[in-house]
Amino acid sequence: MTPLTPRQHETSATIPPSKGYPRGRFPMPDVRHAELAEEFLPRAKGLSGSQESAVKARAVRMIAAKRVLGR
């Protein structure tokens, strides 16, 4: 897995940029990042319930699409 460029981080962030996180949070440009987001979600601090469920839903969608499409 190659590191994300700042532009990739911003455009693939699930939670938009804010004062504390200028590039956004939980970027998911690929399935591996989705798997990591799902794994680290319980450790994340400062997320509202809706943000947490948005991250979880996006990660699950991406992982499910990989299984169905085989990508």
Secondary structure, DSSP 8 states (H G I E B T S, - for coil): -----HHHHHHHEEE---SS-TT-EEE-SSHHHHHHHHHHGGG--S--HHHHHHHHHHHHHHHHHHHHHT-
